[in-house]
Amino acid sequence: MIKTKQTEHEATSRHFINKKDVAALLGVGQKTIERLGRAGKLPTLTITKRIIRYDKDAVIAYVNGRFGAKEVNA
């Protein structure tokens, strides 16, 4: 089977979201998200000092593991 560049990229790409979207997903404030990121509880991707993104899959895994709640799907 021949893979195209687009298929290879899609297979390895991750979905990153901003602090506002993470806060909405978790139902907390943006400052809480900043604290969780600094504490290393949420993996961050720092692009610049002011542009920080969060791995959506890691955020969902954090919620599911932390609260042992029903599976969160977003």
CHARMM-style PDB file with segment names, atoms N, HN, CA, C and O in Angstrom:
ATOM      1  N   MET     1       0.842  -1.183   0.000  1.00  0.00      PROA
ATOM      2  CA  MET     1       0.000   0.000   0.000  1.00  0.00      PROA
ATOM      3  C   MET     1       0.884   1.242   0.000  1.00  0.00      PROA
ATOM      4  O   MET     1       1.856   1.314   0.752  1.00  0.00      PROA
ATOM      5  N   ILE     2       0.559   2.192  -0.817  1.00  0.00      PROA
ATOM      6  HN  ILE     2      -0.231   2.134  -1.428  1.00  0.00      PROA
ATOM      7  CA  ILE     2       1.333   3.424  -0.919  1.00  0.00      PROA
ATOM      8  C   ILE     2       0.643   4.501  -0.085  1.00  0.00      PROA
ATOM      9  O   ILE     2      -0.547   4.772  -0.251  1.00  0.00      PROA
ATOM     10  N   LYS     3       1.413   5.103   0.807  1.00  0.00      PROA
ATOM     11  HN  LYS     3       2.379   4.883   0.942  1.00  0.00      PROA
ATOM     12  CA  LYS     3       0.881   6.191   1.623  1.00  0.00      PROA
ATOM     13  C   LYS     3       1.263   7.518   0.981  1.00  0.00      PROA
ATOM     14  O   LYS     3       2.366   7.678   0.458  1.00  0.00      PROA
ATOM     15  N   THR     4       0.340   8.453   1.030  1.00  0.00      PROA
ATOM     16  HN  THR     4      -0.556   8.323   1.455  1.00  0.00      PROA
ATOM     17  CA  THR     4       0.646   9.794   0.550  1.00  0.00      PROA
ATOM     18  C   THR     4       1.196  10.605   1.708  1.00  0.00      PROA
ATOM     19  O   THR     4       1.070  10.200   2.864  1.00  0.00      PROA
ATOM     20  N   LYS     5       1.797  11.733   1.416  1.00  0.00      PROA
ATOM     21  HN  LYS     5       1.899  12.062   0.478  1.00  0.00      PROA
ATOM     22  CA  LYS     5       2.328  12.593   2.470  1.00  0.00      PROA
ATOM     23  C   LYS     5       1.210  13.053   3.400  1.00  0.00      PROA
ATOM     24  O   LYS     5       1.409  13.156   4.610  1.00  0.00      PROA
ATOM     25  N   GLN     6       0.065  13.322   2.849  1.00  0.00      PROA
ATOM     26  HN  GLN     6      -0.096  13.239   1.865  1.00  0.00      PROA
ATOM     27  CA  GLN     6      -1.056  13.772   3.665  1.00  0.00      PROA
ATOM     28  C   GLN     6      -1.467  12.675   4.650  1.00  0.00      PROA
ATOM     29  O   GLN     6      -1.733  12.967   5.816  1.00  0.00      PROA
ATOM     30  N   THR     7      -1.522  11.441   4.206  1.00  0.00      PROA
ATOM     31  HN  THR     7      -1.306  11.204   3.259  1.00  0.00      PROA
ATOM     32  CA  THR     7      -1.893  10.341   5.076  1.00  0.00      PROA
ATOM     33  C   THR     7      -0.868  10.155   6.184  1.00  0.00      PROA
ATOM     34  O   THR     7      -1.237   9.938   7.339  1.00  0.00      PROA
ATOM     35  N   GLU     8       0.410  10.237   5.847  1.00  0.00      PROA
ATOM     36  HN  GLU     8       0.709  10.414   4.909  1.00  0.00      PROA
ATOM     37  CA  GLU     8       1.457  10.109   6.845  1.00  0.00      PROA
ATOM     38  C   GLU     8       1.358  11.233   7.863  1.00  0.00      PROA
ATOM     39  O   GLU     8       1.523  11.007   9.062  1.00  0.00      PROA
ATOM     40  N   HSD     9       1.092  12.431   7.392  1.00  0.00      PROA
ATOM     41  HN  HSD     9       0.959  12.614   6.418  1.00  0.00      PROA
ATOM     42  CA  HSD     9       0.971  13.579   8.296  1.00  0.00      PROA
ATOM     43  C   HSD     9      -0.231  13.406   9.218  1.00  0.00      PROA
ATOM     44  O   HSD     9      -0.137  13.669  10.416  1.00  0.00      PROA
ATOM     45  N   GLU    10      -1.333  12.976   8.679  1.00  0.00      PROA
ATOM     46  HN  GLU    10      -1.410  12.762   7.706  1.00  0.00      PROA
ATOM     47  CA  GLU    10      -2.530  12.781   9.496  1.00  0.00      PROA
ATOM     48  C   GLU    10      -2.303  11.711  10.561  1.00  0.00      PROA
ATOM     49  O   GLU    10      -2.829  11.817  11.669  1.00  0.00      PROA
ATOM     50  N   ALA    11      -1.534  10.698  10.235  1.00  0.00      PROA
ATOM     51  HN  ALA    11      -1.107  10.612   9.335  1.00  0.00      PROA
ATOM     52  CA  ALA    11      -1.290   9.616  11.175  1.00  0.00      PROA
ATOM     53  C   ALA    11      -0.426  10.073  12.344  1.00  0.00      PROA
ATOM     54  O   ALA    11      -0.551   9.546  13.449  1.00  0.00      PROA
ATOM     55  N   THR    12       0.444  11.044  12.111  1.00  0.00      PROA
ATOM     56  HN  THR    12       0.546  11.472  11.213  1.00  0.00      PROA
ATOM     57  CA  THR    12       1.354  11.491  13.170  1.00  0.00      PROA
ATOM     58  C   THR    12       0.956  12.828  13.774  1.00  0.00      PROA
ATOM     59  O   THR    12       1.564  13.251  14.758  1.00  0.00      PROA
ATOM     60  N   SER    13      -0.029  13.499  13.228  1.00  0.00      PROA
ATOM     61  HN  SER    13      -0.522  13.155  12.429  1.00  0.00      PROA
ATOM     62  CA  SER    13      -0.392  14.816  13.738  1.00  0.00      PROA
ATOM     63  C   SER    13      -1.206  14.699  15.023  1.00  0.00      PROA
ATOM     64  O   SER    13      -1.939  13.732  15.229  1.00  0.00      PROA
ATOM     65  N   ARG    14      -1.061  15.687  15.866  1.00  0.00      PROA
ATOM     66  HN  ARG    14      -0.466  16.473  15.699  1.00  0.00      PROA
ATOM     67  CA  ARG    14      -1.794  15.744  17.116  1.00  0.00      PROA
ATOM     68  C   ARG    14      -2.643  17.003  17.083  1.00  0.00      PROA
ATOM     69  O   ARG    14      -2.352  17.945  16.346  1.00  0.00      PROA
ATOM     70  N   HSD    15      -3.672  17.006  17.873  1.00  0.00      PROA
ATOM     71  HN  HSD    15      -3.908  16.241  18.472  1.00  0.00      PROA
ATOM     72  CA  HSD    15      -4.570  18.152  17.919  1.00  0.00      PROA
ATOM     73  C   HSD    15      -4.272  18.973  19.171  1.00  0.00      PROA
ATOM     74  O   HSD    15      -4.440  18.486  20.289  1.00  0.00      PROA
ATOM     75  N   PHE    16      -3.833  20.206  18.986  1.00  0.00      PROA
ATOM     76  HN  PHE    16      -3.696  20.601  18.077  1.00  0.00      PROA
ATOM     77  CA  PHE    16      -3.526  21.087  20.099  1.00  0.00      PROA
ATOM     78  C   PHE    16      -4.583  22.173  20.206  1.00  0.00      PROA
ATOM     79  O   PHE    16      -5.073  22.683  19.199  1.00  0.00      PROA
ATOM     80  N   ILE    17      -4.930  22.520  21.445  1.00  0.00      PROA
ATOM     81  HN  ILE    17      -4.532  22.106  22.264  1.00  0.00      PROA
ATOM     82  CA  ILE    17      -5.945  23.539  21.688  1.00  0.00      PROA
ATOM     83  C   ILE    17      -5.378  24.600  22.623  1.00  0.00      PROA
ATOM     84  O   ILE    17      -4.389  24.372  23.320  1.00  0.00      PROA
ATOM     85  N   ASN    18      -6.019  25.756  22.624  1.00  0.00      PROA
ATOM     86  HN  ASN    18      -6.823  25.941  22.059  1.00  0.00      PROA
ATOM     87  CA  ASN    18      -5.517  26.845  23.448  1.00  0.00      PROA
ATOM     88  C   ASN    18      -6.099  26.782  24.866  1.00  0.00      PROA
ATOM     89  O   ASN    18      -6.967  25.962  25.166  1.00  0.00      PROA
ATOM     90  N   LYS    19      -5.598  27.665  25.718  1.00  0.00      PROA
ATOM     91  HN  LYS    19      -4.892  28.331  25.474  1.00  0.00      PROA
ATOM     92  CA  LYS    19      -5.971  27.697  27.129  1.00  0.00      PROA
ATOM     93  C   LYS    19      -7.476  27.917  27.322  1.00  0.00      PROA
ATOM     94  O   LYS    19      -8.086  27.314  28.206  1.00  0.00      PROA
ATOM     95  N   LYS    20      -8.055  28.760  26.514  1.00  0.00      PROA
ATOM     96  HN  LYS    20      -7.559  29.250  25.797  1.00  0.00      PROA
ATOM     97  CA  LYS    20      -9.489  29.051  26.622  1.00  0.00      PROA
ATOM     98  C   LYS    20     -10.316  27.796  26.344  1.00  0.00      PROA
ATOM     99  O   LYS    20     -11.291  27.527  27.046  1.00  0.00      PROA
ATOM    100  N   ASP    21      -9.934  27.034  25.329  1.00  0.00      PROA
ATOM    101  HN  ASP    21      -9.142  27.253  24.759  1.00  0.00      PROA
ATOM    102  CA  ASP    21     -10.663  25.818  24.982  1.00  0.00      PROA
ATOM    103  C   ASP    21     -10.495  24.729  26.047  1.00  0.00      PROA
ATOM    104  O   ASP    21     -11.434  23.989  26.341  1.00  0.00      PROA
ATOM    105  N   VAL    22      -9.283  24.639  26.626  1.00  0.00      PROA
ATOM    106  HN  VAL    22      -8.520  25.240  26.387  1.00  0.00      PROA
ATOM    107  CA  VAL    22      -9.046  23.660  27.692  1.00  0.00      PROA
ATOM    108  C   VAL    22      -9.893  24.018  28.909  1.00  0.00      PROA
ATOM    109  O   VAL    22     -10.502  23.143  29.526  1.00  0.00      PROA
ATOM    110  N   ALA    23      -9.932  25.302  29.254  1.00  0.00      PROA
ATOM    111  HN  ALA    23      -9.438  26.013  28.753  1.00  0.00      PROA
ATOM    112  CA  ALA    23     -10.720  25.755  30.398  1.00  0.00      PROA
ATOM    113  C   ALA    23     -12.202  25.431  30.204  1.00  0.00      PROA
ATOM    114  O   ALA    23     -12.879  25.004  31.140  1.00  0.00      PROA
ATOM    115  N   ALA    24     -12.694  25.635  28.994  1.00  0.00      PROA
ATOM    116  HN  ALA    24     -12.144  25.981  28.234  1.00  0.00      PROA
ATOM    117  CA  ALA    24     -14.097  25.329  28.701  1.00  0.00      PROA
ATOM    118  C   ALA    24     -14.348  23.820  28.784  1.00  0.00      PROA
ATOM    119  O   ALA    24     -15.386  23.387  29.283  1.00  0.00      PROA
ATOM    120  N   LEU    25     -13.406  23.035  28.298  1.00  0.00      PROA
ATOM    121  HN  LEU    25     -12.562  23.387  27.893  1.00  0.00      PROA
ATOM    122  CA  LEU    25     -13.534  21.582  28.316  1.00  0.00      PROA
ATOM    123  C   LEU    25     -13.576  21.052  29.751  1.00  0.00      PROA
ATOM    124  O   LEU    25     -14.346  20.143  30.061  1.00  0.00      PROA
ATOM    125  N   LEU    26     -12.741  21.629  30.623  1.00  0.00      PROA
ATOM    126  HN  LEU    26     -12.116  22.367  30.371  1.00  0.00      PROA
ATOM    127  CA  LEU    26     -12.674  21.172  32.005  1.00  0.00      PROA
ATOM    128  C   LEU    26     -13.651  21.894  32.930  1.00  0.00      PROA
ATOM    129  O   LEU    26     -13.902  21.439  34.045  1.00  0.00      PROA
ATOM    130  N   GLY    27     -14.194  23.004  32.477  1.00  0.00      PROA
ATOM    131  HN  GLY    27     -13.990  23.374  31.570  1.00  0.00      PROA
ATOM    132  CA  GLY    27     -15.133  23.757  33.310  1.00  0.00      PROA
ATOM    133  C   GLY    27     -14.443  24.505  34.439  1.00  0.00      PROA
ATOM    134  O   GLY    27     -14.992  24.639  35.533  1.00  0.00      PROA
ATOM    135  N   VAL    28     -13.231  24.994  34.167  1.00  0.00      PROA
ATOM    136  HN  VAL    28     -12.785  24.885  33.279  1.00  0.00      PROA
ATOM    137  CA  VAL    28     -12.477  25.763  35.159  1.00  0.00      PROA
ATOM    138  C   VAL    28     -11.992  27.058  34.504  1.00  0.00      PROA
ATOM    139  O   VAL    28     -12.198  27.274  33.309  1.00  0.00      PROA
ATOM    140  N   GLY    29     -11.353  27.908  35.292  1.00  0.00      PROA
ATOM    141  HN  GLY    29     -11.186  27.732  36.263  1.00  0.00      PROA
ATOM    142  CA  GLY    29     -10.837  29.158  34.770  1.00  0.00      PROA
ATOM    143  C   GLY    29      -9.515  28.976  34.047  1.00  0.00      PROA
ATOM    144  O   GLY    29      -8.838  27.959  34.198  1.00  0.00      PROA
ATOM    145  N   GLN    30      -9.163  29.977  33.262  1.00  0.00      PROA
ATOM    146  HN  GLN    30      -9.713  30.803  33.139  1.00  0.00      PROA
ATOM    147  CA  GLN    30      -7.922  29.928  32.492  1.00  0.00      PROA
ATOM    148  C   GLN    30      -6.690  29.968  33.390  1.00  0.00      PROA
ATOM    149  O   GLN    30      -5.661  29.385  33.047  1.00  0.00      PROA
ATOM    150  N   LYS    31      -6.777  30.642  34.527  1.00  0.00      PROA
ATOM    151  HN  LYS    31      -7.613  31.115  34.805  1.00  0.00      PROA
ATOM    152  CA  LYS    31      -5.652  30.670  35.471  1.00  0.00      PROA
ATOM    153  C   LYS    31      -5.372  29.262  36.005  1.00  0.00      PROA
ATOM    154  O   LYS    31      -4.215  28.896  36.213  1.00  0.00      PROA
ATOM    155  N   THR    32      -6.420  28.477  36.223  1.00  0.00      PROA
ATOM    156  HN  THR    32      -7.360  28.774  36.054  1.00  0.00      PROA
ATOM    157  CA  THR    32      -6.251  27.091  36.679  1.00  0.00      PROA
ATOM    158  C   THR    32      -5.497  26.288  35.639  1.00  0.00      PROA
ATOM    159  O   THR    32      -4.632  25.482  35.981  1.00  0.00      PROA
ATOM    160  N   ILE    33      -5.814  26.501  34.377  1.00  0.00      PROA
ATOM    161  HN  ILE    33      -6.517  27.156  34.098  1.00  0.00      PROA
ATOM    162  CA  ILE    33      -5.126  25.800  33.290  1.00  0.00      PROA
ATOM    163  C   ILE    33      -3.654  26.190  33.271  1.00  0.00      PROA
ATOM    164  O   ILE    33      -2.788  25.337  33.076  1.00  0.00      PROA
ATOM    165  N   GLU    34      -3.366  27.474  33.473  1.00  0.00      PROA
ATOM    166  HN  GLU    34      -4.069  28.167  33.631  1.00  0.00      PROA
ATOM    167  CA  GLU    34      -1.977  27.921  33.524  1.00  0.00      PROA
ATOM    168  C   GLU    34      -1.229  27.227  34.664  1.00  0.00      PROA
ATOM    169  O   GLU    34      -0.098  26.778  34.478  1.00  0.00      PROA
ATOM    170  N   ARG    35      -1.849  27.138  35.831  1.00  0.00      PROA
ATOM    171  HN  ARG    35      -2.767  27.502  35.981  1.00  0.00      PROA
ATOM    172  CA  ARG    35      -1.215  26.478  36.981  1.00  0.00      PROA
ATOM    173  C   ARG    35      -0.982  24.997  36.715  1.00  0.00      PROA
ATOM    174  O   ARG    35       0.080  24.468  37.044  1.00  0.00      PROA
ATOM    175  N   LEU    36      -1.953  24.330  36.128  1.00  0.00      PROA
ATOM    176  HN  LEU    36      -2.816  24.759  35.861  1.00  0.00      PROA
ATOM    177  CA  LEU    36      -1.796  22.905  35.808  1.00  0.00      PROA
ATOM    178  C   LEU    36      -0.654  22.689  34.811  1.00  0.00      PROA
ATOM    179  O   LEU    36       0.103  21.724  34.919  1.00  0.00      PROA
ATOM    180  N   GLY    37      -0.542  23.592  33.851  1.00  0.00      PROA
ATOM    181  HN  GLY    37      -1.156  24.376  33.764  1.00  0.00      PROA
ATOM    182  CA  GLY    37       0.541  23.493  32.866  1.00  0.00      PROA
ATOM    183  C   GLY    37       1.900  23.710  33.512  1.00  0.00      PROA
ATOM    184  O   GLY    37       2.840  22.960  33.249  1.00  0.00      PROA
ATOM    185  N   ARG    38       2.012  24.738  34.360  1.00  0.00      PROA
ATOM    186  HN  ARG    38       1.248  25.347  34.574  1.00  0.00      PROA
ATOM    187  CA  ARG    38       3.282  25.014  35.035  1.00  0.00      PROA
ATOM    188  C   ARG    38       3.670  23.886  35.984  1.00  0.00      PROA
ATOM    189  O   ARG    38       4.853  23.601  36.167  1.00  0.00      PROA
ATOM    190  N   ALA    39       2.667  23.244  36.587  1.00  0.00      PROA
ATOM    191  HN  ALA    39       1.705  23.475  36.437  1.00  0.00      PROA
ATOM    192  CA  ALA    39       2.932  22.136  37.519  1.00  0.00      PROA
ATOM    193  C   ALA    39       3.275  20.842  36.788  1.00  0.00      PROA
ATOM    194  O   ALA    39       3.662  19.856  37.414  1.00  0.00      PROA
ATOM    195  N   GLY    40       3.134  20.845  35.470  1.00  0.00      PROA
ATOM    196  HN  GLY    40       2.819  21.647  34.961  1.00  0.00      PROA
ATOM    197  CA  GLY    40       3.458  19.660  34.689  1.00  0.00      PROA
ATOM    198  C   GLY    40       2.337  18.636  34.628  1.00  0.00      PROA
ATOM    199  O   GLY    40       2.548  17.513  34.170  1.00  0.00      PROA
ATOM    200  N   LYS    41       1.155  19.008  35.083  1.00  0.00      PROA
ATOM    201  HN  LYS    41       0.984  19.920  35.456  1.00  0.00      PROA
ATOM    202  CA  LYS    41       0.033  18.073  35.062  1.00  0.00      PROA
ATOM    203  C   LYS    41      -0.633  18.020  33.698  1.00  0.00      PROA
ATOM    204  O   LYS    41      -1.264  17.023  33.347  1.00  0.00      PROA
ATOM    205  N   LEU    42      -0.495  19.084  32.934  1.00  0.00      PROA
ATOM    206  HN  LEU    42       0.018  19.894  33.219  1.00  0.00      PROA
ATOM    207  CA  LEU    42      -0.983  19.102  31.557  1.00  0.00      PROA
ATOM    208  C   LEU    42       0.203  19.386  30.650  1.00  0.00      PROA
ATOM    209  O   LEU    42       0.821  20.444  30.767  1.00  0.00      PROA
ATOM    210  N   PRO    43       0.536  18.470  29.748  1.00  0.00      PROA
ATOM    211  CA  PRO    43       1.651  18.715  28.836  1.00  0.00      PROA
ATOM    212  C   PRO    43       1.371  19.927  27.946  1.00  0.00      PROA
ATOM    213  O   PRO    43       0.280  20.071  27.395  1.00  0.00      PROA
ATOM    214  N   THR    44       2.359  20.779  27.818  1.00  0.00      PROA
ATOM    215  HN  THR    44       3.245  20.663  28.266  1.00  0.00      PROA
ATOM    216  CA  THR    44       2.190  21.987  27.021  1.00  0.00      PROA
ATOM    217  C   THR    44       3.147  22.004  25.845  1.00  0.00      PROA
ATOM    218  O   THR    44       4.204  21.374  25.867  1.00  0.00      PROA
ATOM    219  N   LEU    45       2.759  22.725  24.838  1.00  0.00      PROA
ATOM    220  HN  LEU    45       1.900  23.237  24.819  1.00  0.00      PROA
ATOM    221  CA  LEU    45       3.612  23.003  23.693  1.00  0.00      PROA
ATOM    222  C   LEU    45       3.810  24.512  23.694  1.00  0.00      PROA
ATOM    223  O   LEU    45       2.886  25.260  23.376  1.00  0.00      PROA
ATOM    224  N   THR    46       5.010  24.964  24.048  1.00  0.00      PROA
ATOM    225  HN  THR    46       5.761  24.356  24.306  1.00  0.00      PROA
ATOM    226  CA  THR    46       5.283  26.395  24.108  1.00  0.00      PROA
ATOM    227  C   THR    46       5.867  26.837  22.774  1.00  0.00      PROA
ATOM    228  O   THR    46       6.969  26.442  22.394  1.00  0.00      PROA
ATOM    229  N   ILE    47       5.110  27.653  22.085  1.00  0.00      PROA
ATOM    230  HN  ILE    47       4.215  27.973  22.394  1.00  0.00      PROA
ATOM    231  CA  ILE    47       5.541  28.162  20.782  1.00  0.00      PROA
ATOM    232  C   ILE    47       6.349  29.445  20.998  1.00  0.00      PROA
ATOM    233  O   ILE    47       7.453  29.589  20.473  1.00  0.00      PROA
ATOM    234  N   THR    48       5.795  30.356  21.762  1.00  0.00      PROA
ATOM    235  HN  THR    48       4.898  30.239  22.188  1.00  0.00      PROA
ATOM    236  CA  THR    48       6.493  31.549  22.239  1.00  0.00      PROA
ATOM    237  C   THR    48       6.085  31.724  23.694  1.00  0.00      PROA
ATOM    238  O   THR    48       5.290  30.943  24.219  1.00  0.00      PROA
ATOM    239  N   LYS    49       6.623  32.738  24.341  1.00  0.00      PROA
ATOM    240  HN  LYS    49       7.268  33.372  23.915  1.00  0.00      PROA
ATOM    241  CA  LYS    49       6.277  32.971  25.745  1.00  0.00      PROA
ATOM    242  C   LYS    49       4.772  33.182  25.931  1.00  0.00      PROA
ATOM    243  O   LYS    49       4.206  32.813  26.960  1.00  0.00      PROA
ATOM    244  N   ARG    50       4.146  33.771  24.936  1.00  0.00      PROA
ATOM    245  HN  ARG    50       4.606  34.071  24.101  1.00  0.00      PROA
ATOM    246  CA  ARG    50       2.715  34.076  25.038  1.00  0.00      PROA
ATOM    247  C   ARG    50       1.817  33.079  24.323  1.00  0.00      PROA
ATOM    248  O   ARG    50       0.602  33.095  24.524  1.00  0.00      PROA
ATOM    249  N   ILE    51       2.380  32.223  23.505  1.00  0.00      PROA
ATOM    250  HN  ILE    51       3.367  32.210  23.342  1.00  0.00      PROA
ATOM    251  CA  ILE    51       1.572  31.250  22.763  1.00  0.00      PROA
ATOM    252  C   ILE    51       1.882  29.857  23.284  1.00  0.00      PROA
ATOM    253  O   ILE    51       2.940  29.294  23.004  1.00  0.00      PROA
ATOM    254  N   ILE    52       0.945  29.314  24.045  1.00  0.00      PROA
ATOM    255  HN  ILE    52       0.086  29.771  24.273  1.00  0.00      PROA
ATOM    256  CA  ILE    52       1.084  27.984  24.631  1.00  0.00      PROA
ATOM    257  C   ILE    52      -0.129  27.171  24.224  1.00  0.00      PROA
ATOM    258  O   ILE    52      -1.262  27.645  24.311  1.00  0.00      PROA
ATOM    259  N   ARG    53       0.107  25.956  23.783  1.00  0.00      PROA
ATOM    260  HN  ARG    53       1.027  25.571  23.712  1.00  0.00      PROA
ATOM    261  CA  ARG    53      -0.975  25.060  23.371  1.00  0.00      PROA
ATOM    262  C   ARG    53      -0.927  23.798  24.206  1.00  0.00      PROA
ATOM    263  O   ARG    53       0.107  23.439  24.769  1.00  0.00      PROA
ATOM    264  N   TYR    54      -2.070  23.132  24.274  1.00  0.00      PROA
ATOM    265  HN  TYR    54      -2.910  23.423  23.817  1.00  0.00      PROA
ATOM    266  CA  TYR    54      -2.220  21.919  25.079  1.00  0.00      PROA
ATOM    267  C   TYR    54      -2.694  20.789  24.184  1.00  0.00      PROA
ATOM    268  O   TYR    54      -3.553  20.984  23.325  1.00  0.00      PROA
ATOM    269  N   ASP    55      -2.129  19.601  24.389  1.00  0.00      PROA
ATOM    270  HN  ASP    55      -1.431  19.442  25.087  1.00  0.00      PROA
ATOM    271  CA  ASP    55      -2.502  18.417  23.623  1.00  0.00      PROA
ATOM    272  C   ASP    55      -3.889  17.970  24.082  1.00  0.00      PROA
ATOM    273  O   ASP    55      -4.077  17.602  25.241  1.00  0.00      PROA
ATOM    274  N   LYS    56      -4.844  18.004  23.176  1.00  0.00      PROA
ATOM    275  HN  LYS    56      -4.691  18.303  22.234  1.00  0.00      PROA
ATOM    276  CA  LYS    56      -6.227  17.685  23.529  1.00  0.00      PROA
ATOM    277  C   LYS    56      -6.356  16.266  24.081  1.00  0.00      PROA
ATOM    278  O   LYS    56      -7.105  16.044  25.032  1.00  0.00      PROA
ATOM    279  N   ASP    57      -5.643  15.307  23.502  1.00  0.00      PROA
ATOM    280  HN  ASP    57      -5.035  15.488  22.729  1.00  0.00      PROA
ATOM    281  CA  ASP    57      -5.698  13.928  23.988  1.00  0.00      PROA
ATOM    282  C   ASP    57      -5.167  13.824  25.417  1.00  0.00      PROA
ATOM    283  O   ASP    57      -5.709  13.079  26.233  1.00  0.00      PROA
ATOM    284  N   ALA    58      -4.099  14.579  25.717  1.00  0.00      PROA
ATOM    285  HN  ALA    58      -3.658  15.184  25.054  1.00  0.00      PROA
ATOM    286  CA  ALA    58      -3.528  14.564  27.068  1.00  0.00      PROA
ATOM    287  C   ALA    58      -4.480  15.190  28.076  1.00  0.00      PROA
ATOM    288  O   ALA    58      -4.575  14.730  29.214  1.00  0.00      PROA
ATOM    289  N   VAL    59      -5.185  16.235  27.663  1.00  0.00      PROA
ATOM    290  HN  VAL    59      -5.108  16.609  26.739  1.00  0.00      PROA
ATOM    291  CA  VAL    59      -6.162  16.880  28.551  1.00  0.00      PROA
ATOM    292  C   VAL    59      -7.286  15.905  28.880  1.00  0.00      PROA
ATOM    293  O   VAL    59      -7.694  15.788  30.036  1.00  0.00      PROA
ATOM    294  N   ILE    60      -7.780  15.213  27.876  1.00  0.00      PROA
ATOM    295  HN  ILE    60      -7.449  15.307  26.937  1.00  0.00      PROA
ATOM    296  CA  ILE    60      -8.856  14.241  28.095  1.00  0.00      PROA
ATOM    297  C   ILE    60      -8.371  13.097  28.975  1.00  0.00      PROA
ATOM    298  O   ILE    60      -9.101  12.642  29.856  1.00  0.00      PROA
ATOM    299  N   ALA    61      -7.140  12.626  28.745  1.00  0.00      PROA
ATOM    300  HN  ALA    61      -6.547  12.995  28.030  1.00  0.00      PROA
ATOM    301  CA  ALA    61      -6.573  11.563  29.576  1.00  0.00      PROA
ATOM    302  C   ALA    61      -6.418  12.032  31.022  1.00  0.00      PROA
ATOM    303  O   ALA    61      -6.651  11.263  31.954  1.00  0.00      PROA
ATOM    304  N   TYR    62      -6.026  13.294  31.207  1.00  0.00      PROA
ATOM    305  HN  TYR    62      -5.837  13.918  30.449  1.00  0.00      PROA
ATOM    306  CA  TYR    62      -5.884  13.859  32.554  1.00  0.00      PROA
ATOM    307  C   TYR    62      -7.232  13.849  33.273  1.00  0.00      PROA
ATOM    308  O   TYR    62      -7.320  13.445  34.433  1.00  0.00      PROA
ATOM    309  N   VAL    63      -8.261  14.288  32.594  1.00  0.00      PROA
ATOM    310  HN  VAL    63      -8.190  14.617  31.653  1.00  0.00      PROA
ATOM    311  CA  VAL    63      -9.593  14.327  33.205  1.00  0.00      PROA
ATOM    312  C   VAL    63     -10.051  12.919  33.563  1.00  0.00      PROA
ATOM    313  O   VAL    63     -10.531  12.686  34.673  1.00  0.00      PROA
ATOM    314  N   ASN    64      -9.909  11.994  32.645  1.00  0.00      PROA
ATOM    315  HN  ASN    64      -9.519  12.184  31.744  1.00  0.00      PROA
ATOM    316  CA  ASN    64     -10.354  10.624  32.890  1.00  0.00      PROA
ATOM    317  C   ASN    64      -9.559   9.969  34.014  1.00  0.00      PROA
ATOM    318  O   ASN    64     -10.127   9.238  34.826  1.00  0.00      PROA
ATOM    319  N   GLY    65      -8.264  10.219  34.073  1.00  0.00      PROA
ATOM    320  HN  GLY    65      -7.802  10.813  33.415  1.00  0.00      PROA
ATOM    321  CA  GLY    65      -7.428   9.625  35.110  1.00  0.00      PROA
ATOM    322  C   GLY    65      -7.575  10.307  36.457  1.00  0.00      PROA
ATOM    323  O   GLY    65      -7.582   9.645  37.495  1.00  0.00      PROA
ATOM    324  N   ARG    66      -7.692  11.613  36.445  1.00  0.00      PROA
ATOM    325  HN  ARG    66      -7.687  12.151  35.602  1.00  0.00      PROA
ATOM    326  CA  ARG    66      -7.734  12.393  37.680  1.00  0.00      PROA
ATOM    327  C   ARG    66      -9.022  12.169  38.446  1.00  0.00      PROA
ATOM    328  O   ARG    66      -9.005  12.007  39.666  1.00  0.00      PROA
ATOM    329  N   PHE    67     -10.108  12.160  37.752  1.00  0.00      PROA
ATOM    330  HN  PHE    67     -10.122  12.291  36.761  1.00  0.00      PROA
ATOM    331  CA  PHE    67     -11.400  12.100  38.417  1.00  0.00      PROA
ATOM    332  C   PHE    67     -12.035  10.716  38.349  1.00  0.00      PROA
ATOM    333  O   PHE    67     -13.056  10.471  38.990  1.00  0.00      PROA
ATOM    334  N   GLY    68     -11.442   9.818  37.581  1.00  0.00      PROA
ATOM    335  HN  GLY    68     -10.612  10.017  37.060  1.00  0.00      PROA
ATOM    336  CA  GLY    68     -12.006   8.473  37.456  1.00  0.00      PROA
ATOM    337  C   GLY    68     -13.467   8.526  37.032  1.00  0.00      PROA
ATOM    338  O   GLY    68     -14.270   7.647  37.348  1.00  0.00      PROA
ATOM    339  N   ALA    69     -13.771   9.571  36.318  1.00  0.00      PROA
ATOM    340  HN  ALA    69     -13.120  10.284  36.061  1.00  0.00      PROA
ATOM    341  CA  ALA    69     -15.151   9.811  35.921  1.00  0.00      PROA
ATOM    342  C   ALA    69     -15.478   9.053  34.646  1.00  0.00      PROA
ATOM    343  O   ALA    69     -14.655   8.314  34.105  1.00  0.00      PROA
ATOM    344  N   LYS    70     -16.678   9.253  34.193  1.00  0.00      PROA
ATOM    345  HN  LYS    70     -17.347   9.853  34.632  1.00  0.00      PROA
ATOM    346  CA  LYS    70     -17.067   8.689  32.910  1.00  0.00      PROA
ATOM    347  C   LYS    70     -16.097   9.192  31.865  1.00  0.00      PROA
ATOM    348  O   LYS    70     -15.488  10.250  32.021  1.00  0.00      PROA
ATOM    349  N   GLU    71     -15.962   8.439  30.816  1.00  0.00      PROA
ATOM    350  HN  GLU    71     -16.457   7.580  30.688  1.00  0.00      PROA
ATOM    351  CA  GLU    71     -15.067   8.832  29.746  1.00  0.00      PROA
ATOM    352  C   GLU    71     -15.508  10.175  29.171  1.00  0.00      PROA
ATOM    353  O   GLU    71     -16.682  10.367  28.856  1.00  0.00      PROA
ATOM    354  N   VAL    72     -14.570  11.093  29.040  1.00  0.00      PROA
ATOM    355  HN  VAL    72     -13.616  10.937  29.297  1.00  0.00      PROA
ATOM    356  CA  VAL    72     -14.826  12.384  28.439  1.00  0.00      PROA
ATOM    357  C   VAL    72     -14.456  12.279  26.978  1.00  0.00      PROA
ATOM    358  O   VAL    72     -13.335  11.894  26.645  1.00  0.00      PROA
ATOM    359  N   ASN    73     -15.369  12.613  26.118  1.00  0.00      PROA
ATOM    360  HN  ASN    73     -16.279  12.926  26.388  1.00  0.00      PROA
ATOM    361  CA  ASN    73     -15.113  12.608  24.682  1.00  0.00      PROA
ATOM    362  C   ASN    73     -15.371  14.005  24.177  1.00  0.00      PROA
ATOM    363  O   ASN    73     -16.428  14.581  24.436  1.00  0.00      PROA
ATOM    364  N   ALA    74     -14.417  14.552  23.460  1.00  0.00      PROA
ATOM    365  HN  ALA    74     -13.559  14.084  23.248  1.00  0.00      PROA
ATOM    366  CA  ALA    74     -14.609  15.885  22.926  1.00  0.00      PROA
ATOM    367  C   ALA    74     -14.266  15.922  21.469  1.00  0.00      PROA
ATOM    368  OT1 ALA    74     -14.367  16.973  20.837  1.00  0.00      PROA
TER     369      ALA     74
END
